[in-house]
């Protein structure tokens, strides 16, 4: 593997060498006279992506991350984050904000968050967990249909004791 990569060294702006102290298939990238493993390079890239993502305004496109382990030319996905087509937690959060605004307008509630915060800790956690799960389901459903309902049955009620529900389009 190292020899194959070295044969293509003209394509790279950095050196590729066997990793000192590594196995026969271990490689290192030499930059500035120092060896870096692929894991170290990946970690630096992720640090910069994380720092950059903090500066992105809400609503910007999301990015997904996959961690690959490559052994003997076989790629194994070790982990992935996000859904490449539906967006990640930022889209879920934006949808939840929209849901809160719709519920507040429909039920004439000044602050749904305050209403939730005033519940017992157990009920508050149930409501928030149900909201997270339902928001994810709604996001998935709305990618294929025009409208979906959110029903917080037996969890959150208006002043008259009616369950709070909302139709989203």
N, C-alpha and C positions, 0 to 999 in steps of 0.2 A: 504494500500500500504506500509506504513512504517512497519507495523507488518510483512508483507510478506518479506520485505527486511531484517528486523531484524532476522527473522527465518533462513536466509541464511548467517548470520553474519560471520560464520566460513570461508566463501569463500572470504571475503574481508579483506584486511590488514588495514582497517580504520574503524572507527565507523560510524554507520548510526543512526541518531536520528531525532525525529520530530523537525522541525525548530522552534526555540523559536520566538514567535510572528507571526508565520505563520498559515496557515489553517490546517485542519486535515490531508490533503494529502501532505502537504509541508514536504520536507525532507532536511536534512543537513548532510554533511559529516564532521566528526570530525577528524582533523589531527593536531597533535601538540597541542591539547587542545583547538583549535579554530574551530568554525563552519564555513563551507563554503557552499553556495548554489550551485546547479548544474550550474547556470548561471555564477557564479564566477569561477568555475572550468573550464567551457567551454571557458571563456574569457582568462584565463591563458594559456590554451592549444593553443588557436588561436594566442596569443602573441608569444609563443615559435615557432609555425609553421611559423609565419610571419618572425621572426628573422632568423629562419633556412632557409627559402626560399630565403632570401637575399644572403645567402652564397652559394646557389646551382648554379653551372655553367649553362649557357644556354644549352639547349638540354637535360637536365635531365628530368625525368618523372614529369608530373604535378600532382597536387592533387586537389581534389574538396572538397568543404565544403557544408554541409547541416545543417541548423538550425532547430531543431525539438522542438515542444511544445507537451509534453505528459500530457494529462489530462484524468483521469479515464481509464487508459490503452489504450487510443486512441492516436496514433501518428499523428500529423499534421506537414507537412513540411512548415515551415514559410518562408524559402528562401533557395536558392541553388546557387552556383557559379560554372561556368564551365560546360563543356560537358564531361561526364565520358568517352566517347569513342574517341572524336576528339581532345582533348587537349584544352587549354584555350588561353588566350591572348598571352602567350609566343610563342605558335606555330604560331598564326596569325602573330606575329611580325617577326618571323624567315622566314615565307613564304613571307612576304612583303619585307624583305631584299633580298631574292632570286629573287623576281620579279624585284626589282630595278636593281640588277646586270644583269639580263637577258635583260631588256630594254636598259640599258647602253651599253651592248655588241652588241645588235641587231641594235640599232640606232646610234652607235658610239657617245654616250653622255658621257662626262667626269663625270658629277655628276647629276643624276636625281633629287636629293634632292635640289641642287642649282637651277636647272631649275624650280622646283616647288616653291621654296622660292622667286624667282624673279617675280612671278605672282602677280597680284593685290590681296589684302587680301581676297576679295570675291571669286575670282577664285581659289586661293590657298586652301581655306577652302572647296570649292566644290570638288576639286581634292582629297584632303586628306580624305574627308568623303566618296567619291565614292571608293577610294582605300580600305578603311577599310571594307566597305560593300562587295565589290567584292572579297577581300581576304578571307573573311569568307565564301562566296558562293563557291569560288574555293576550299577551304579546304574541305568543305562538299562534293562537286562534285567529287574531286579526291579520296575520300574514296571509291567510287563505280565505277569510270571510269578511263581510262588510261590517258586522255588528256583533257584539258580545255583551253579556250581562255579568255584572258582579253582584253577588248576593252574600252579604255577611250575616247569614241566617243565625239567629240566636246569639250573636256576638255583640252587635252594636245596634242600638235602637234609637229612634228619634224621641222627642218629648212625649209623644202619644203612645209609645211602646211598640211602634211598627218597626220591623226589621229594615235596616238601611240597605237598599240595592240601587244599582245604577246601570243604565245601558250605555255602552261605549261604541262609537263608530269611528 
